[in-house]
Every structure is written in structure tokens, then in C-alpha cells.
Amino acid sequence: MKIDQSEKGLFEKGFDEDLPKERLERILSLFPTSESVTGLLHDLREADSFTDMKRGELYPEVIGGVTRLRRTISEVYEVDMMQAQPNFSCNGCIDTFLSHIQRLELTDRRRNGFMVATPTYFRYYHKVEALRLKLMAIPVLQNHQYPVHQLLEALKTSKPSCLILVTPNNPTGIPIPDDELFQILDAVPDDLDIAIDRTCANIEPEVSTKSLLQKYPHKRLVIFHSFSKYYGMSHQRIGFSVFSNSDLAAEVNRYLPFGLNLEALLKATQILSTGGELKPSDEILNNIRSNKSLMNDFLSRHEEYSCTDFKSNYAIFFLPKQINSREFHRRLDDKGISVMPGHDLPQPEDYSVRIHVGGKPVFLERMINTIESWG
């Protein structure tokens, strides 16, 4: 099935329009001016007796920030610096890795596609289409459990370009249990490129990334991490890929962006320097737990609705037969509440919506109260 590249459904009316002058000025007043930032950094250069006649502007700080974060990641996860690769959040990690996969497919005609359990994060559909890769979709099982047996059976008869394991899954919010993750990693061929996407938070205990890297040095394994869903830093676009395999890391390294946002680099470095391995903030985890409790309470009163058993930032919310996703979306939108309707997803359907459950519980309460007001 051809996946529609449309970004429809990812934007909300009004958010891409011009800001009123007063609102723009109010927002900008919260940010330091470029002159104040530049002035401080030039003062620090002066204190270090450094004069930049090579690049100008703040390139030394940006380049140094990337190197510093890279070194911090390598120290935290006990890998070589080549195996620690900062990027523009999860999407940057995905784009860089799949650029490598595209080259791999061009040079090895035996490889025939990108394997992932579906439904999955919308970016994968769009990038697969943009790069003209083949999508090898393995549908999740009933109750959205991970299709371990089906995936391993498919690997016996096909040679995919890569395998992507998204855990917890987006949009379902359901993680791959550790024993199933080990079962997959133990069984896949050593020459298969594997990415574990750990962008979303998980309220359940899970094997650490460092342990996975140490357990599978013989696998061509990369793990994506982002500060967006762990710390609410999506507006700063920072994350990283960390590799168990130095050869794979070197192949992907050529596709890295030149520089990243300086503020994001500094904040990410501080988080890792003080906390060790990246873990979700307590605030985000508590939000998910509270929202899960709210959802379970709502479902106990309204059997006509259901929801995936989410443990993460997102969930699929299933609608009663008498209302489709278009009507449900319209009714909430009229009250200023935005959800991602099923008919706008890469695999469109009209019986569910994706909701964000990593935010403040008051947001979910507003949605629930609005639904219940319909009578």
C-alpha cells in the first residue's frame, strides 16, 4: 500500500499563522538576545586569550559543544567516541541512519527492505517513501503485542536492509518486553543492521542501553535516544545514537550534521554529566502513571471506549462504533483540544485517535470531561 507523504494531521489550525505582534514580543522577551549571548561568549574567549580569525561567529562553541557531548556520551556508555553520535533529536538519528541504509541498498541488491512492526512512528513511513526504500511491515498482534514469532519467521525467508525495533512503540505506547527483545537480538543475523528506537519513556523497568551495548558487540546495533520525550525538550531538538559496533558507527558517521543547537548541546551534556545513562525525568514518568490511572477510571465508566495498555508518552484511544475519528476530532477541536485522528495517520483508519499521555494530567482530564459532556 502506498503511504501518503502528506503532513496532514501533524499541524493544528492557527499554529502556522503569523503571531500577533504583542504575543511575539512577549515570547521573545523570555529569550536572551543574540547580542547578550554573543557578548558573554566573547568575554569568555577574552578570558581564555582566544581570538577567532578562522571561522567567526560562534562556530568554535558549536563545534566544541558537539565534541563535548560526544565525549560525554562515550564516557557514560563506555564506548569509543565514534560510537557516540549526537543529532537533531530522534528524527535526526532516524534520517542519518536511513541515509546509510539507502546507500547499503544501492550497493547490495540482495537486500530488499526496511523491516518494522506496524503501526509505527510516522517518520519511518515518510522516510522510507522519500528514500525509496521498501517497507517490510510486520503487523502487531491482537492487543498490540509485539509479533516476535512472525518477525523471526520473516527473517528466515528475506534479507531486509535493516530491522527497526521501536520500544516503547509510538503510537501504541507499549514496550517490547526484555525477554522478547533478547530473543530477537539473539536470533537475528550478525550482518543485519538493527536500530532500537528508545525515544519514548517507559514506566516499566527495562534493560539498560549500556547493558545492551555490552551484550551485543558482535551485532551491528545502534540505539536511538532523545531528550524530547524524556525531558520535554522537543523544542530544542537534541538526541543521540550510540553503537555497539564500531564498523557500523564509522559507516553512519559520514552522514552526521555539521553542528547542532548550542543551548541544546549544553543542556544535554549537563543532564548526562550529572545523571549518567539517560533516563526519563520523574515528572514525565509521574505524568504517564497519573494519566494511566485517569484513563483506566474513565474506561471503567465507559465500556464503549478502549485504549492500548500504554506505558509511555502516547496511546491509541479507540472510539465507539457510533462516532468516527473525523467527528471525534471535530468535536474536540471545537473545544480547543487537539488529538491526532486515525484518518490522518500513515496507515489511515477512522476508528481511533492517537493521544499524548506524557503531559500534565489536567490535559487528559479536559478531554475526558469534554467527552462526558456529550451525554
C-alpha positions as CSV (number, residue, x, y, z in Angstrom):
1,M,0.0,0.0,0.0
2,K,1.4,3.4,-0.9
3,I,1.9,5.6,2.1
4,D,0.7,9.2,1.7
5,Q,3.6,11.6,2.3
6,S,1.2,14.3,3.4
7,E,2.0,16.1,6.7
8,K,-1.8,16.5,7.2
9,G,-2.7,15.9,10.8
10,L,0.6,17.0,12.2
11,F,-0.3,20.7,12.4
12,E,-3.2,22.4,14.1
13,K,-5.0,25.4,12.5
14,G,-3.6,28.6,13.7
15,F,-0.2,27.4,14.9
16,D,1.4,28.1,11.5
17,E,-0.1,31.5,11.1
18,D,1.6,34.8,11.9
19,L,1.8,35.6,15.6
20,P,0.1,38.8,16.8
21,K,2.8,41.4,17.4
22,E,2.1,41.5,21.2
23,R,2.4,37.8,21.6
24,L,5.5,37.6,19.5
25,E,7.2,40.3,21.6
26,R,6.1,38.6,24.9
27,I,7.6,35.3,23.8
28,L,10.8,36.9,22.6
29,S,11.2,38.8,25.8
30,L,11.7,35.5,27.6
31,F,14.8,34.7,25.4
32,P,18.2,36.3,25.8
33,T,19.1,38.5,22.9
34,S,21.7,37.2,20.4
35,E,23.9,40.1,21.4
36,S,23.8,39.1,25.1
37,V,24.8,35.5,24.3
38,T,27.5,36.5,21.8
39,G,28.8,39.1,24.3
40,L,29.1,36.6,27.1
41,L,30.9,34.1,24.9
42,H,33.3,36.7,23.6
43,D,34.0,37.7,27.1
44,L,34.8,34.1,27.9
45,R,37.1,33.9,24.9
46,E,38.9,37.0,26.1
47,A,39.4,35.4,29.5
48,D,41.0,32.4,27.7
49,S,43.1,34.8,25.4
50,F,41.4,33.3,22.3
51,T,40.7,35.3,19.1
52,D,38.9,33.5,16.3
53,M,40.1,34.6,12.9
54,K,39.3,31.2,11.3
55,R,35.5,30.8,11.2
56,G,34.0,33.8,13.1
57,E,30.5,33.9,14.8
58,L,30.0,31.1,17.3
59,Y,31.3,28.1,15.3
60,P,34.0,27.2,17.8
61,E,31.4,26.9,20.6
62,V,29.0,24.9,18.4
63,I,31.8,22.5,17.2
64,G,33.2,22.2,20.7
65,G,29.7,21.6,22.0
66,V,29.2,18.6,19.7
67,T,32.6,17.2,20.6
68,R,32.0,17.7,24.3
69,L,28.6,16.0,24.2
70,R,30.0,13.2,22.1
71,R,32.8,12.7,24.6
72,T,30.3,12.7,27.5
73,I,28.1,10.1,25.7
74,S,31.1,7.9,25.1
75,E,32.1,8.1,28.8
76,V,28.6,7.4,30.1
77,Y,28.1,4.4,27.8
78,E,31.7,3.2,27.8
79,V,32.1,3.2,24.0
80,D,34.6,4.9,21.6
81,M,33.7,8.5,20.6
82,M,33.0,7.3,17.1
83,Q,30.2,5.2,18.5
84,A,28.6,8.2,20.2
85,Q,26.8,10.4,17.7
86,P,24.7,13.5,18.8
87,N,22.0,14.5,16.4
88,F,18.8,16.5,16.0
89,S,16.6,14.5,18.4
90,C,15.1,11.2,17.3
91,N,14.3,12.4,13.8
92,G,17.9,13.3,13.1
93,C,19.0,9.9,14.3
94,I,16.5,8.3,12.0
95,D,17.4,10.4,9.0
96,T,21.1,9.8,9.4
97,F,20.8,6.1,9.9
98,L,18.4,5.6,7.0
99,S,20.7,7.6,4.7
100,H,23.2,4.9,5.4
101,I,20.6,2.2,4.8
102,Q,19.8,3.8,1.4
103,R,23.5,3.5,0.4
104,L,23.5,-0.1,1.6
105,E,20.6,-1.0,-0.6
106,L,22.3,0.7,-3.6
107,T,25.4,-1.4,-3.1
108,D,23.8,-4.7,-2.1
109,R,20.9,-5.7,-4.4
110,R,20.2,-8.8,-2.2
111,R,18.7,-6.6,0.4
112,N,15.0,-5.9,0.0
113,G,13.5,-3.6,2.5
114,F,13.1,-2.0,5.9
115,M,11.5,-4.3,8.5
116,V,9.5,-2.9,11.3
117,A,6.4,-3.8,13.4
118,T,3.4,-1.7,12.4
119,P,1.8,0.6,13.2
120,T,4.9,2.6,13.9
121,Y,6.1,6.2,14.2
122,F,5.0,8.3,11.2
123,R,8.6,9.4,10.4
124,Y,9.5,5.9,9.4
125,Y,6.8,5.7,6.8
126,H,7.7,9.1,5.3
127,K,11.5,8.5,5.2
128,V,11.0,5.1,3.7
129,E,9.0,6.6,0.9
130,A,11.3,9.6,0.5
131,L,14.4,7.4,0.2
132,R,12.5,4.9,-2.0
133,L,13.1,2.0,0.4
134,K,10.7,-0.9,0.6
135,L,8.6,-1.2,3.8
136,M,8.5,-4.7,5.2
137,A,5.7,-4.3,7.7
138,I,5.1,-6.9,10.3
139,P,1.7,-6.1,11.9
140,V,1.4,-6.2,15.7
141,L,-0.7,-9.0,17.2
142,Q,-4.0,-8.8,18.9
143,N,-3.9,-6.4,21.9
144,H,-0.9,-4.8,20.1
145,Q,1.6,-7.3,21.4
146,Y,4.9,-7.5,19.6
147,P,5.0,-10.0,16.7
148,V,8.2,-11.8,17.7
149,H,7.5,-15.1,16.1
150,Q,6.2,-13.6,12.8
151,L,9.3,-11.3,12.6
152,L,11.8,-14.1,13.1
153,E,9.9,-16.3,10.6
154,A,10.1,-13.5,8.0
155,L,13.8,-13.1,8.6
156,K,14.3,-16.8,7.5
157,T,13.0,-16.1,4.0
158,S,14.0,-12.5,3.4
159,K,17.1,-10.3,3.7
160,P,16.0,-6.8,4.9
161,S,18.2,-3.8,4.7
162,C,17.6,-3.2,8.4
163,L,15.4,-4.0,11.4
164,I,13.9,-1.3,13.5
165,L,12.7,-2.1,17.0
166,V,10.6,0.8,18.4
167,T,10.2,0.4,22.2
168,P,8.0,1.7,23.7
169,N,6.1,1.8,20.4
170,N,4.7,5.1,19.0
171,P,1.7,5.2,18.6
172,T,0.6,2.4,20.9
173,G,2.7,3.2,23.9
174,I,3.5,-0.5,24.5
175,P,7.2,-1.6,25.1
176,I,8.8,-4.7,23.9
177,P,9.4,-6.9,27.0
178,D,13.1,-7.5,27.7
179,D,12.9,-11.3,27.2
180,E,11.4,-10.7,23.7
181,L,14.0,-8.1,22.9
182,F,16.8,-10.5,23.8
183,Q,15.1,-13.3,21.8
184,I,15.1,-11.1,18.7
185,L,18.7,-9.8,19.1
186,D,20.0,-13.3,19.8
187,A,18.3,-14.7,16.7
188,V,19.0,-12.0,14.0
189,P,22.0,-12.5,11.7
190,D,25.2,-10.7,12.8
191,D,25.4,-8.8,9.5
192,L,21.9,-7.3,9.8
193,D,21.8,-3.6,10.7
194,I,19.5,-3.2,13.8
195,A,18.2,0.0,15.3
196,I,16.5,0.1,18.7
197,D,14.4,3.3,18.9
198,R,14.2,4.2,22.6
199,T,12.8,7.7,22.0
200,C,9.8,7.3,24.3
201,A,9.8,7.0,28.1
202,N,8.9,3.7,29.7
203,I,7.3,3.5,33.2
204,E,8.3,-0.2,33.4
205,P,11.8,-1.4,34.3
206,E,13.8,-2.2,31.2
207,V,17.3,-3.4,30.4
208,S,19.7,-0.5,30.3
209,T,21.2,0.7,27.0
210,K,24.7,0.2,28.3
211,S,23.9,-3.4,29.1
212,L,22.6,-3.9,25.5
213,L,25.7,-2.4,24.0
214,Q,28.0,-4.6,26.2
215,K,25.9,-7.8,25.5
216,Y,25.9,-7.4,21.7
217,P,29.3,-6.0,20.5
218,H,29.2,-8.6,17.7
219,K,25.9,-7.2,16.3
220,R,25.5,-4.2,14.0
221,L,23.4,-2.5,16.6
222,V,22.5,1.2,17.1
223,I,20.2,2.6,19.8
224,F,18.4,6.0,19.4
225,H,17.9,8.2,22.4
226,S,16.2,11.6,22.6
227,F,15.8,14.3,25.3
228,S,12.4,15.2,23.8
229,K,10.1,12.7,25.4
230,Y,12.3,12.1,28.5
231,Y,12.6,15.8,29.5
232,G,10.0,17.7,27.5
233,M,12.8,19.2,25.3
234,S,11.2,18.7,21.9
235,H,11.6,22.4,21.1
236,Q,15.4,22.1,21.4
237,R,15.8,19.1,19.0
238,I,18.6,17.1,20.7
239,G,19.3,13.4,20.9
240,F,22.0,10.8,20.1
241,S,22.7,7.4,18.5
242,V,25.0,5.1,20.4
243,F,26.5,2.0,18.7
244,S,27.6,-1.4,19.9
245,N,29.6,-1.9,16.6
246,S,32.5,0.4,15.6
247,D,32.3,-0.5,11.9
248,L,28.6,0.4,11.7
249,A,29.3,3.6,13.6
250,A,32.0,4.6,11.1
251,E,29.7,4.0,8.2
252,V,26.9,6.1,9.7
253,N,29.2,8.8,10.9
254,R,29.7,10.3,7.4
255,Y,26.0,11.3,7.4
256,L,26.1,13.3,10.6
257,P,25.1,17.0,10.5
258,F,27.9,19.6,10.9
259,G,26.6,21.3,14.0
260,L,23.7,21.4,16.5
261,N,21.8,23.9,18.7
262,L,24.3,25.3,21.2
263,E,21.8,25.6,24.1
264,A,20.5,22.1,23.5
265,L,24.1,20.7,23.4
266,L,24.9,22.3,26.7
267,K,21.7,21.1,28.4
268,A,22.1,17.6,27.1
269,T,25.7,17.5,28.3
270,Q,24.7,18.7,31.7
271,I,22.0,16.0,32.1
272,L,24.3,13.2,31.1
273,S,27.2,14.5,33.1
274,T,25.2,14.7,36.3
275,G,22.8,11.7,35.9
276,G,24.7,9.1,33.9
277,E,22.7,7.0,31.5
278,L,19.8,8.9,30.0
279,K,16.6,8.2,31.9
280,P,13.2,9.8,31.8
281,S,12.6,12.6,34.3
282,D,10.5,11.8,37.3
283,E,8.0,14.4,36.1
284,I,7.3,12.7,32.8
285,L,7.1,9.2,34.4
286,N,4.7,10.5,37.0
287,N,2.6,12.2,34.3
288,I,2.3,8.9,32.4
289,R,1.3,7.0,35.6
290,S,-1.3,9.6,36.6
291,N,-2.7,9.6,33.1
292,K,-2.9,5.9,33.0
293,S,-4.9,6.0,36.2
294,L,-7.2,8.6,34.8
295,M,-7.7,6.6,31.6
296,N,-8.5,3.4,33.5
297,D,-11.0,5.2,35.6
298,F,-12.7,6.6,32.5
299,L,-12.8,3.2,30.8
300,S,-14.4,1.7,33.9
301,R,-17.3,4.1,33.4
302,H,-17.4,3.9,29.6
303,E,-17.1,0.4,28.2
304,E,-17.9,1.7,24.7
305,Y,-14.3,3.2,24.6
306,S,-11.0,1.4,24.9
307,C,-7.3,2.2,24.9
308,T,-4.0,0.5,24.4
309,D,-2.3,-0.6,27.6
310,F,0.2,2.2,27.4
311,K,3.4,2.5,29.4
312,S,4.7,5.5,27.5
313,N,4.1,9.0,26.2
314,Y,1.5,8.0,23.6
315,A,-1.6,5.8,23.4
316,I,-4.2,4.8,20.8
317,F,-7.7,5.6,22.0
318,F,-10.4,3.5,20.4
319,L,-13.8,5.1,19.7
320,P,-17.4,3.8,19.9
321,K,-19.0,2.5,16.7
322,Q,-21.4,5.5,16.6
323,I,-18.6,8.0,16.1
324,N,-15.7,8.0,13.7
325,S,-12.3,9.8,14.0
326,R,-13.3,12.7,11.9
327,E,-16.4,13.5,14.0
328,F,-14.5,12.9,17.3
329,H,-11.6,15.1,16.2
330,R,-14.0,17.9,15.1
331,R,-15.9,17.9,18.4
332,L,-12.7,18.1,20.5
333,D,-11.2,20.7,18.1
334,D,-14.3,22.9,18.7
335,K,-13.3,22.9,22.3
336,G,-9.7,23.7,21.6
337,I,-8.5,20.2,22.3
338,S,-6.2,18.6,19.7
339,V,-5.7,14.9,19.0
340,M,-4.2,13.0,16.1
341,P,-7.1,11.3,14.3
342,G,-6.7,7.9,12.8
343,H,-7.8,9.0,9.3
344,D,-4.7,11.3,9.1
345,L,-2.1,8.6,10.1
346,P,0.2,6.9,7.5
347,Q,-2.0,3.8,7.8
348,P,-5.3,5.6,7.8
349,E,-8.4,4.3,9.7
350,D,-11.4,6.0,11.2
351,Y,-12.0,4.2,14.5
352,S,-9.2,5.6,16.8
353,V,-7.1,8.6,17.6
354,R,-3.6,8.9,19.0
355,I,-3.3,10.9,22.2
356,H,-0.4,12.3,24.2
357,V,-0.3,10.9,27.7
358,G,3.1,12.2,28.8
359,G,1.7,15.7,29.6
360,K,0.1,17.1,32.7
361,P,-2.9,15.1,33.9
362,V,-5.1,18.2,33.7
363,F,-4.9,17.9,29.9
364,L,-6.4,14.4,29.8
365,E,-9.0,15.5,32.4
366,R,-10.1,18.2,30.0
367,M,-10.5,15.7,27.2
368,I,-12.4,13.2,29.4
369,N,-14.7,16.0,30.8
370,T,-15.4,17.1,27.2
371,I,-16.3,13.6,26.1
372,E,-18.6,13.0,29.1
373,S,-20.3,16.4,28.5
374,W,-21.6,15.0,25.2
375,G,-24.0,12.8,27.2
